[in-house]
């Protein structure tokens, strides 16, 4: 089993290294750390990192509360004086414009029981594949009565990949605790020491990728081919105001601790606000996980609250990437000289954030897809300063030769004076 996990992780890295081309975002971080939004607990729906990409370095800090809600399923005011403490810090830095490194630590304390996890991670993206890995040290204390499980001190690794199957549809696979020491701690809040695997699927509903639906499943305790715990969840994520100022998330998570046991179900909500402040970007997030309880296990309904704040920074004085949008009124052209749809017009919207340093350069690139899904640029329009609002393409490549009939792709990149950049989604156009 250990050989299988190591071989699969090696395949993910080697396969990613064979690709070359433009990155869709500055980076994509995978695994538990670094992350932007996750619901509390080691089996979080949003811990995969699909929405954690940034174009700038960032630092985040959070405080969470797991509060017992008495008297049925209604939400009540949490009593924080009796709540356990969960602190979480993480930092992410960009390098080479296609990858990121990060470091994070989390500490949990409750009634004499402590947990901690400290990790360093790497994430990058090549064409449709985002991949990453993290190394971590996990500790937990043991109580004299053994109620909270064994004392833990272990070093382990996570690895994963996220693949865009077709435009707007992606799938991911992550492997946790690849070494897998076999240490089991049933009470774990911030850590999960058991070998686990997770699959993840997501679909962007609209062309601008402001809304997506996602689902994932996770299995734990893969030691000796035993599946002792598993979970699954589904959620929806919606961004507003040009994807830069507000995002909301709602989801459902079901966890089963043992074969034949009743699942623990929870509903979840998250909200992220992005506020430009003097060229930086202040991020504030709140998330709520409300467990519906488990009558057969005697568990009451509980609510977990998390408040997370951070600042995206880096570059020189302007730390917020500009806006990059491109659209067309028709998705096909037929450059045959009959005067009907011989050319197509790209409509461009590009602007820097309020108080930013302004746009430095831009590029609109058209691609063809070669065997092996490799993208090759066939034509580019580029310039300095603010791009024009409309660009016409007559179906000819950089050598002024008409392209063959088929599907082609286009993408806009906008860079500001502080070298922060944004890429539009990769769109498809047909030549008939």
C-alpha positions in Angstrom: 0.0 0.0 0.0 2.8 2.4 0.8 4.4 1.7 -2.6 1.1 2.4 -4.3 0.7 5.8 -2.7 4.4 6.8 -3.3 4.1 5.7 -7.0 0.9 7.7 -7.5 2.4 10.8 -5.9 5.5 10.5 -8.1 3.3 10.2 -11.2 1.5 13.4 -10.4 4.8 15.3 -10.1 6.5 13.8 -13.2 3.4 14.3 -15.3 3.2 17.9 -14.4 6.8 18.5 -15.1 6.3 17.4 -18.8 3.9 20.4 -19.5 4.9 23.9 -20.5 2.8 26.9 -21.4 1.0 29.8 -19.8 -0.3 29.5 -16.3 -4.0 30.3 -15.8 -3.3 31.9 -12.4 -0.2 32.9 -10.6 -0.4 29.7 -8.6 -2.8 27.1 -7.1 -2.1 25.7 -3.6 -3.3 22.2 -2.8 -3.7 20.3 0.4 -4.7 21.7 3.8 -2.1 24.5 3.8 -2.0 27.1 2.6 -5.8 27.7 2.1 -8.0 30.7 1.9 -11.4 29.4 3.1 -12.2 26.1 4.7 -14.9 25.1 7.1 -13.5 23.9 10.5 -12.2 20.4 10.9 -9.8 18.2 9.1 -12.4 16.9 6.6 -13.5 20.3 5.3 -15.3 20.6 2.0 -13.2 23.6 1.0 -9.8 22.4 2.2 -8.7 21.3 -1.3 -7.6 24.7 -2.3 -9.6 25.1 -5.5 -10.4 28.7 -4.7 -7.2 29.6 -3.0 -5.2 31.0 -5.9 -3.7 34.5 -5.5 -1.6 36.7 -7.7 0.2 38.1 -4.7 1.9 36.9 -1.5 -0.5 36.8 1.4 -0.6 36.4 5.2 -3.6 35.0 7.1 -4.6 34.6 10.7 -7.8 33.1 12.1 -9.5 32.2 15.4 -12.2 29.5 15.6 -14.7 28.4 18.2 -16.4 24.9 18.4 -19.4 25.6 20.6 -22.0 23.1 22.0 -25.5 24.3 21.1 -27.9 23.0 23.8 -31.7 22.9 23.5 -32.3 21.4 20.1 -31.2 22.4 16.6 -31.8 26.2 16.8 -28.9 28.5 16.5 -28.1 30.2 19.8 -25.5 32.8 20.9 -22.3 30.8 21.5 -20.7 31.0 25.0 -17.1 31.6 24.0 -15.9 31.4 27.6 -16.5 27.6 27.5 -15.3 27.1 23.9 -12.1 25.5 22.9 -9.4 27.6 21.2 -8.3 27.1 17.6 -5.6 29.5 16.2 -4.4 29.3 12.6 -1.6 31.3 10.8 -0.4 30.9 7.3 1.8 32.7 4.7 1.9 32.2 1.0 4.6 33.6 -1.3 4.7 33.7 -5.1 7.8 32.8 -7.2 8.5 32.5 -10.9 4.9 33.7 -11.6 3.8 30.1 -11.9 4.2 28.7 -8.4 4.0 29.4 -4.7 5.5 28.3 -1.4 3.7 28.5 1.8 4.0 27.8 5.5 1.3 27.4 8.1 0.7 26.4 11.7 -2.5 25.7 13.7 -2.9 25.1 17.4 -6.0 23.7 19.2 -6.5 23.6 23.0 -9.4 22.3 25.0 -9.5 21.2 28.7 -5.9 20.1 28.9 -5.8 18.5 25.4 -3.6 20.1 22.8 -3.1 19.6 19.0 -0.8 21.4 16.6 0.3 21.1 13.0 3.0 23.0 11.2 3.6 22.6 7.5 5.5 23.9 4.5 3.9 23.5 1.1 4.5 24.0 -2.6 2.0 24.5 -5.4 2.3 25.3 -9.1 0.3 25.1 -12.3 1.2 24.0 -15.9 -1.5 24.1 -18.6 -4.6 22.4 -17.2 -2.8 20.7 -14.3 -2.3 22.3 -10.9 -0.2 20.2 -8.5 1.3 20.6 -5.1 2.7 18.9 -2.0 3.2 19.7 1.7 5.4 18.4 4.5 4.1 18.7 8.0 4.7 17.9 11.7 1.7 16.9 13.8 1.5 16.7 17.6 -1.3 15.9 20.1 -1.3 15.3 23.8 -2.8 12.4 25.5 -5.0 12.5 28.7 -4.6 10.1 31.6 -8.0 8.5 31.0 -7.3 8.1 27.3 -10.5 9.7 26.3 -8.9 11.8 23.6 -6.7 9.1 22.0 -3.0 8.5 21.9 -0.2 11.0 22.2 1.0 11.8 18.7 4.3 13.1 17.2 4.6 12.4 13.6 6.0 13.8 10.3 4.2 13.1 7.1 3.5 14.4 3.6 0.5 15.3 1.4 0.3 15.6 -2.4 -2.4 16.3 -5.0 -3.3 17.4 -8.4 -6.2 19.3 -9.9 -6.9 18.8 -13.6 -9.2 20.9 -15.9 -10.8 18.1 -18.0 -12.7 20.5 -20.3 -13.1 24.2 -20.0 -14.9 25.0 -16.7 -15.0 21.3 -15.5 -12.2 20.1 -13.3 -11.3 17.1 -11.1 -8.8 16.6 -8.4 -7.1 13.9 -6.4 -5.3 14.4 -3.1 -3.3 11.9 -0.9 -2.8 12.7 2.7 -0.3 11.2 5.1 1.5 9.3 2.4 3.9 7.7 4.9 1.0 6.7 7.1 2.4 5.7 10.5 -0.9 4.1 11.6 -1.4 6.5 14.5 -5.2 7.0 15.0 -6.6 9.8 17.1 -10.4 9.9 17.0 -10.7 13.3 18.6 -8.5 15.1 16.1 -9.7 18.6 15.3 -6.9 20.3 13.4 -4.9 17.2 12.5 -5.7 13.9 10.8 -2.8 11.4 11.1 -4.4 8.6 9.2 -3.7 7.8 5.6 -6.4 9.2 3.4 -7.4 10.0 -0.2 -9.8 12.6 -1.5 -11.5 13.1 -4.9 -12.9 16.4 -5.9 -15.1 17.6 -8.8 -16.1 21.1 -9.7 -17.9 23.0 -12.5 -18.0 26.7 -13.2 -21.6 27.6 -14.2 -20.8 30.8 -16.1 -18.2 31.9 -18.6 -16.6 34.4 -16.2 -16.3 31.7 -13.5 -18.0 33.7 -10.8 -20.2 30.7 -9.7 -19.3 27.0 -9.3 -20.7 23.8 -7.9 -18.4 21.3 -6.3 -18.5 17.9 -4.7 -15.9 15.7 -3.0 -15.5 12.5 -1.2 -12.8 11.4 1.3 -11.9 8.0 2.8 -9.6 7.6 5.8 -7.9 4.7 7.6 -6.4 3.2 4.4 -3.9 1.2 6.5 -3.9 -2.5 5.5 -6.7 -1.7 3.0 -9.2 -1.0 5.8 -11.7 1.8 5.3 -12.7 2.9 8.7 -14.0 6.5 8.1 -15.3 8.3 5.0 -17.1 11.5 4.2 -18.6 13.3 1.3 -19.8 16.9 0.7 -21.3 19.2 -1.9 -21.3 23.0 -2.1 -21.9 26.1 -4.2 -19.6 29.1 -4.5 -20.7 32.5 -5.9 -18.6 35.6 -6.3 -20.0 39.1 -6.8 -18.7 42.5 -8.0 -16.2 41.3 -10.6 -15.0 38.5 -8.4 -12.9 41.0 -6.3 -15.1 42.2 -3.5 -17.5 39.5 -2.2 -17.9 35.7 -2.3 -20.4 33.5 -0.5 -20.4 29.7 -0.1 -23.0 27.2 1.1 -22.5 23.5 1.5 -23.4 20.1 3.1 -21.0 17.6 4.7 -21.7 14.0 5.8 -19.1 12.1 7.8 -19.3 8.4 8.9 -16.8 7.4 11.6 -17.2 3.6 11.4 -18.8 1.1 9.1 -22.5 0.7 9.9 -22.6 3.8 12.0 -25.0 6.7 11.4 -23.4 9.6 9.6 -22.8 13.0 11.2 -24.3 15.6 8.9 -23.6 19.3 8.9 -24.7 22.4 6.9 -22.1 25.1 6.2 -21.9 28.7 5.2 -19.0 31.0 4.4 -18.6 34.6 3.4 -15.5 36.4 2.1 -15.0 40.2 1.7 -12.2 41.8 -0.2 -11.5 45.4 0.6 -8.8 47.5 -1.2 -6.8 49.5 1.4 -4.0 51.8 0.1 -3.1 49.5 -2.7 -3.3 46.3 -0.5 -6.2 44.0 -0.3 -7.7 43.3 3.1 -9.6 39.9 3.3 -12.1 39.1 6.0 -13.8 35.7 6.1 -16.5 34.2 8.3 -17.5 30.6 8.2 -20.1 28.6 10.1 -20.4 24.8 10.3 -23.7 23.7 12.0 -23.8 20.0 12.8 -27.3 18.4 12.8 -26.2 16.0 15.6 -26.4 12.2 15.8 -29.2 10.8 17.9 -27.9 7.2 17.9 -24.6 8.4 19.2 -26.1 10.8 21.8 -24.5 13.8 20.2 -26.3 17.2 20.4 -26.3 19.7 17.6 -23.2 21.9 17.6 -22.0 25.0 15.8 -18.4 25.9 14.8 -17.6 29.5 14.0 -14.4 30.8 12.4 -13.3 34.3 11.7 -10.3 34.8 9.4 -8.5 37.9 8.3 -5.5 38.6 6.1 -3.8 41.0 3.8 -2.6 40.3 0.2 0.7 42.1 -0.3 3.9 42.0 -2.2 5.4 43.8 -5.3 6.2 47.4 -4.6 3.4 49.7 -3.7 0.4 48.2 -5.5 -0.5 44.8 -4.3 -3.9 44.1 -6.0 -4.1 42.6 -9.5 -6.0 44.4 -12.2 -9.2 43.3 -13.8 -9.0 41.3 -17.1 -12.1 40.5 -19.1 -12.6 39.6 -22.7 -15.8 38.6 -24.5 -17.2 38.0 -28.0 -20.8 38.4 -29.4 -20.5 35.3 -31.5 -18.4 32.2 -30.9 -17.6 31.3 -34.6 -16.2 32.9 -37.7 -15.8 31.8 -41.3 -13.1 33.7 -43.1 -13.9 32.6 -46.6 -14.3 36.1 -48.2 -18.1 36.0 -48.6 -18.6 39.0 -46.4 -20.5 37.1 -43.7 -18.7 36.5 -40.4 -15.3 36.9 -42.1 -13.9 38.4 -38.9 -14.7 38.4 -35.2 -14.4 41.2 -32.6 -13.0 40.7 -29.1 -14.3 43.2 -26.6 -11.8 43.9 -23.8 -12.3 45.4 -20.4 -9.2 46.0 -18.3 -8.7 48.3 -15.4 -6.5 48.6 -12.3 -7.9 48.8 -8.8 -8.8 52.1 -7.2 -5.6 53.7 -6.0 -3.4 51.4 -8.1 -0.4 52.2 -10.2 -2.1 51.7 -13.5 -1.8 49.2 -16.3 1.7 48.5 -17.7 1.0 46.0 -20.5 -1.5 43.5 -21.9 -1.6 40.6 -24.3 -4.5 38.8 -26.1 -3.2 35.4 -27.3 -4.9 32.9 -29.5 -4.0 29.2 -29.2 -4.4 25.9 -31.0 -4.4 22.6 -29.1 -1.9 20.1 -30.3 -1.8 16.3 -29.6 -1.4 15.7 -25.9 -3.6 18.8 -25.1 -0.6 21.1 -25.4 -1.5 24.7 -26.3 0.5 26.5 -29.0 0.2 30.2 -29.6 -0.7 31.1 -33.2 -1.4 34.8 -32.9 -1.1 37.6 -30.3 -2.2 41.1 -29.9 -0.2 43.1 -27.3 0.8 46.5 -26.2 1.6 48.9 -23.4 -0.8 50.9 -21.3 -4.6 50.5 -21.4 -5.7 48.0 -24.1 -8.2 49.0 -26.8 -11.8 48.2 -26.1 -12.2 46.1 -29.2 -9.8 44.0 -31.4 -10.8 42.4 -34.7 -9.3 39.0 -35.8 -9.6 37.9 -39.4 -8.7 34.3 -38.9 -5.1 34.6 -39.8 -2.1 33.5 -37.8 1.1 35.3 -37.0 2.4 34.5 -40.6 -0.7 36.1 -42.2 -1.9 32.6 -43.2 -5.6 31.6 -42.8 -5.9 29.0 -40.0 -7.5 25.7 -40.7 -11.1 25.0 -39.6 -11.5 23.8 -36.0 -11.6 25.0 -32.4 -9.2 27.6 -31.1 -8.7 29.3 -27.7 -8.1 32.8 -26.5 -7.0 34.4 -23.2 -6.3 37.9 -22.0 -3.5 38.8 -19.6 -3.2 42.3 -18.0 -0.2 43.4 -16.0 -0.1 46.6 -13.8 3.0 48.8 -13.1 3.8 46.8 -10.0 3.9 43.5 -12.0 0.7 42.2 -10.5 -1.3 40.4 -13.2 -4.6 38.7 -14.0 -5.5 36.2 -16.6 -9.0 35.8 -18.0 -10.4 32.3 -18.3 -9.4 30.4 -21.4 -12.3 30.6 -23.9 -13.0 28.7 -27.1 -13.8 30.0 -30.6 -14.7 28.1 -33.8 -13.3 28.7 -37.2 -15.7 27.3 -39.8 
